[in-house]
Amino acid sequence: MNASKILQVLALGRGSLVRDVPVARTSSQAALCNFLKGELDSIREAGTWKSERIIISPQSAFINVSSQKDKVLNFCANNYLGLSSHPEVVAAAKKAIDTHGAGLSSVRFICGTQDIHKELEKKIAKFHDREDAILYTSCFDSNAGFFETLLSPEDAVISDELNHASIIDGIRLCKAERLRYNHRNMEALEKILKETQKSRFRLIATDGVFSMDGNVAPLKDICDLADRYNALVFVDDCHSAGFFGKTGRGTEEYTETRGRPDVISSTLGKAMGGASGGYTTGPKQIIDLLRNKSRPYLFSNSLPPPVVATSSKAFDLITETAELVERLAVNTKLFRTRMIEAGFNVLGDKDHPICPVLLGDAKLASAFADGMLQEGIFVIGFSYPVVPKGKARIRVQLSAGHTLQDVNRAVDAFITIGRRTKVIS
């Protein structure tokens, strides 16, 4: 390619000139791509292909989707408190760009720590009543860096079988003995605790709320067993911290176990502004060790200032008042009550805003979601491998950003499509 064509490519970006350039593949690459084509075709045939709808507006209760003329109501975002586009949150991000720049171009321990990073970590620790906190680029990273740093071959980690992928992958990286107990089964957990009493340290790892089913970990029972058998407790509170419990303090508040879990990890990318980022909070010695040895922390760029600022403002807003938490609870109760009365099988804890509507068949879930979009409701069908085969569903997530009218409109649409598809009579 000559110089003029190179300049054209640079100017056009993803224009037609780039698409016209033939792709030269090696024989090994061609063989791999042919193999993958068969796998991709089987995913489509099974009805589990995951398409991405394009949103062309800010994240909110009402959004614009490229395929739809009118705005649609969004009922599948992790925007539990409606803060993703809150004016004060957006203003905080804009101000941070002016005062602290767009990014740090560095990891934390070199030249990537600003005053706002330390301020946010202090707010997080105070919010959870813990000694210290450490920021990561995501909660996936915080979980990936936790177990490997803390546990050795002399230790044992005991994990709920339905824990989030980030916990599973984090545990795979550590050298401790790895054991799983049946989902929320305390007899199974106690049996493992009895069998591992020779381990140096034992850590029980659980989601606070399991995101595919919306059910809550029996945290009081877990903590009681941990006390009885001298074990530690780790809770991933991504789908709870900030919005669940009387003041939004998460699973430990909801289960009346505040202060009992030893370590909590969570995200800044859901209720807390919805941008990105994660954290771990707990005893200062653990946090100090993570700062010095946790690989995702040591080898990933610092959170950008706008992201830090949005999360910091979100913590301010939910600390000042529980109004958003209370509004979310009202919306959740209305949705669950009307859906169950209509005949739908709604999974999960009665108080949690994750409301999975079980349909079973993957193709039905996908078609159901498409029908809902035509009714002006944005939801997504979840199927294998995100959930087990035969357990396909529409996972509805309520938000404090929804009005009661919005919730009723969504239920009405479910009833319309449910009758059309013979899911309900």
N, C-alpha and C positions, 0 to 999 in steps of 0.2 A: 504494500500500500504506500503510495507516494505521500509527500508532505501535505499537499492540499486535501487529499482524502482524509488523512489523520485529523486535520483541523476540522473538517466537516463532521467527523465522528464525534469529536469533542464538543462541537457546537450543538449537534442534534441530540446528543445523549442517547435516548432509546429510539431514535428515529428509524425510518425505513432502511437507511444505508446500513445500519448495524444488523438489522434482521436479514438483509440480503447476503451478508458474508457467509459463505458455506462453512459448515462445521466439519472439521476433519477429526475423525475418531480413530484411535488405535484399535487393533483387533480385540485387545482385552477390554477396552472401554465399551466397544460395540457389544461384546458378549454380555457384559454386565447390564447394559441398558436394555438389551433384549430380554434378559432374565427379569429385570425390574418391571418391564412392560407387562409381563404375564401376571406378576404380583399385583400391579396397579389395576389391571383388568378384573382380577378376582375381587378386589375391594369394591369396585364399581358394581359388579354383579351381585355382591352380597348386600348392597344398599347401605354400605358404611362409609362411602366416599364423603369426605368433608370439604365442602365448598366454602369459600370465604365471601360473605356479602360485604360490599364496599360501602362504608359510611362516609358521607361527605359533609359532616357537620361535627360540632363538638359533642362529646359524650354527655348525654342528658336523658331525662325521662322521655322527651320527644327527640327523635333524630331523623336526619335525612339519609336515605339509602339510595344508591345510584340507580337501582332497578325500579324505584317507586317514585311516582309523581308527587305524592303528598307525604308529609311527615308521618312517621309511625311511632307508636309507643314501644319503648324498649323495656323488655322484661327478662333480659338475660345477662345484664352487666353485673360486675362485682361492685357497682357504684352504690353501695348499701345506704350511705347517708346523703347521696346526691351532691357530693362535694367536688366531683371531677370538673365541673364548670362553674362552681360557686364564685361569685364576683370577687370576694376577698381572697380566695385561693389563687385565682388567676392574677389578680393584682400583685400578690406576693411574689409570684413567679417572675412577672415583668420587672418588678423592682430589684429582685435578686440578680437578674441579668445586668442591670445597670451598675449595681454596687459590687457584685462579686464575679461577673463574667459568665460566659456560657458553659465553661468546663474547666477542669484542672490540668488536663494532659499529664496526669501523674497518679500513682498509687498513693495511699494515705501516708505511709511512713517516709516517703521521699519528700515530696512537696505538694501533697494533695489534701492536706487538712486545713480547713478554714474555721474561723470562729463559729460559723453557722452549723458546721458538722458537729462540733462539740456541744453546742446549745441544743441541737435536736436530740443527741444521745442522752443528755441530762433530762430532757422532757420525757423521753421514752421510759427511762428508768423510774422517774417520779410517777408517771402514769401507772406503771405496773407495780409500784412499791418495791422496786429492786435496787440493788446497790449500784449497778452500772449497766451500760448497754453499748453495743457495737453495731455500726451500720454496714450493710452490704449492698451490692447492686441489685440483688433480688433475694427473696426468702429462699429460693432454690439454692442460691449460692451460700446463704447462711447455714442451711441444713447440710449442704455438701461439705462445708468446712468444719462442722461441729464435731461429728463423731470421730473422724480420723484424728483430730487434734487431741481429743480428750481421752480416748479409749485405747488400750493396749491389749496384747494377747492374753494377759492375765485377767481381763475383764469380760463381762457379758452384757450384750444389749438385747433387750426383749421388746419386740415390736408387734403392734396390732397388725393383723394380716391385711387390713384395708387402709393402711396408712398411705399418705400422699407419696407420689413418685419421688419427690425430693428427699423424703426421709429414707425411702428404700435405697435410692442411689447413694445417699450419704453414708448409710450403714454399710453398703457394699465396699466403700473405700477404707473402712477401718479394719483393724486386725483382731478385734475382739470376737469372742464367740457370739454367733448370731442366731437368735431364736425368735420364733413367731408364735403368738397365741391367737386362738380363734377370735373373730371380731367381737369386741366388748364382752368377752367371756371371762369372768373373774375366776372361775374354777380352773380354767386352763392357765391363766396367768399365775395363780398361786402354785399350781403344780410345777411350773417352770422355776419359780422363785425357790421352791423347796429343793429342786434338783441342782441349782447353781450356787448353793451357799458357800462353796469353796472358792468362788471367784473373788478377786480383789475388790472390784467395784461392779455393781450391777445397775444398769440404767434402763428404766421402762420408758419407751418412746411411744407417744400417741398423738394423733390429731385431736385438737379440742373439739372441733366439729368436722365430720367427714363430708367433704364437699359434694360427692356424687349422690349421697342419700340424705343429707341434711340432718343426720342424727348426731347426738351429743355424746362424747365419751363419758363413761361413769367415773368422773374424776375423783369424787370422794372415795369410792371404793378402791380406785387405783392408789390414791395417796395413803389410805389405810393399810393396804397390803405392803406398800413401800415402807411405811413406818414399822410394820410388824417384822419384815424381813430385811430391814436395813438396806434399802435400795434407793436410788435416785429417780426422779421423775422429770421427763422432758416433754413439753407440750408445744406442738405447732398450732398456733392460734390464728392462722390467716383468715379463716372464715368465722371469726368471732371478735377479735380485738377491735375495739373502737365502736362497736354497735350492738353487741349482745350482752345481756345482763342489765341490771337496773340502770347503771351509769355507763354502760359500754365497756366495762373492764374485761369482758370476754368470758371464756368458759369457766375460769376459776370463780368469777363473781356469780355467774348463773348457778353453779353447783355448790356455792358457799364453801369454797376451798381457797379463798384468797390468801396468797403467801405460801401455800403448801407445795406447789410444784417448784422444783429447784431451778429449772431453766425454761424460759419461754422464747420461742421464735415466732416472728410474724412478718407481715408485709406492709409496705407503704403504698402498694399498687392496687389496693381494693378500696376499703372505706376511707383511708387516710389520704384523700386527694386523687388517688387513682393513677398516679404517674408511673412510678417504678420504685424499686428499692426494697430492702428487707432489713431485719435486725434480729439480734439475739440479746436477751437481757437476763441477768442473774447475778450470782456472787461476783465480786470484783476480781477475785483470783482467776475465775474461769474466763471472764472477759479479757483480762490482761494476757492470759495464755493464748486466747484466740487472736489478739492483736499481734502476737509474736510468732504464731505458728500456723494459723489458719490460711491455707493456700488461696482460696478464692478472695480473701481479704488482702493478702500480700501481693497478689498478682493481677488484680483487677483495678481499673481506674476508679477514682473516688466518685461518689454520687455527684452529678452536676448541680451547681447552685440553685437553678430554678426548681429542680426536683426536691432538694432539701427544703427550700422555702415553702413549697406547696404543702409538704407533709407537716412542717412546723406550724403553719397556719391552721391546718386541719386539727392538730392536737389542741391548739388554742381554742378553736371553736367548740370542740366536744367537751373540753374541760370546763368551759364557762357555763354550759347548760346541757341538760339531757333531753332537750326538746326534740332533736332529730331522732334520738334513740327511741323515744316514746312514740313518735309519729310512725316510725318503722314498725314498731310492735303492733300498732293499731292496723296498719295496712296488712301485715302478715296474718293477723287474726281474721280479718274480713275475707281475704283471699282463701285461706284454708277452709273456713266455715262454709262459704258458698260453693267451693269446688267439691267438697265432700258431700254436701247436700245434693249436688247435681249428679253424683254417682261416680266421680273420678276417684281413682286410687292415688292419693297423694302421700308420698313417703315423708319421713323425717320427723323431727321433734315438733310438737304442736306450736312452739314459740319461735322457731327459727325461720328466717326469711328465705332460706333455700327450700323450695317446694317442688320436688321432683314429681311430675305427673307420669306414672308408670303406664307404658303402652305395650311393652314386650317386643314387638316386631320392629326391626331396624327400618325397613322400608316404610312401614306405617308411621314411625316417628318422623322420618324425613318428609313424607307427604303431609303429615299433620302440621309440621312447622311451616311448610310452604303455604298451606291453606290459611294459617294464622296470619302470615304476612299479607295475604290478600285482604284480610279483615283489618289490616292496619296495626297488627301486633307483632313485634319482632321477638321471636323465640327460636331456639335451635334444638334439633333432635340430637340426642346423645346416644351413641351405640358403640358396639365393640370396636376397638379395644379399650375405649374410655370407660365403659361399663361392661359387666359380663354379658356373654351372649344370651339372648332371650330376655334381657332386662333393659331394653331400649326405653328411652323416656324423653320427655320435654322437661328440662330443668328450668323452672321459673325462679327468678330472684327478685324479691320485692325491694323497693328503695324508699327512703324518706322523701325522695324527690317526686314520688307518685302522689297524686291526690286520691281521695276515695272514689271520685268519678273515674279516674284512670283504672283503678283496680276493678271496679265493676264492669268497665268496658272490656277489660281483658277476660274476665270470667264469662261475660256474654259471648265473646268470640270463641272461647273454649267450648262452650255449650253448643254453639252453632256448628263448629267443625267436628265436635265429638258426636253429634247426632248424624252428621253427614257421613262420617266414617264408621258409624255404628259402634263406637267405643262406649257411648252411653245411649240409653233409650229415650 
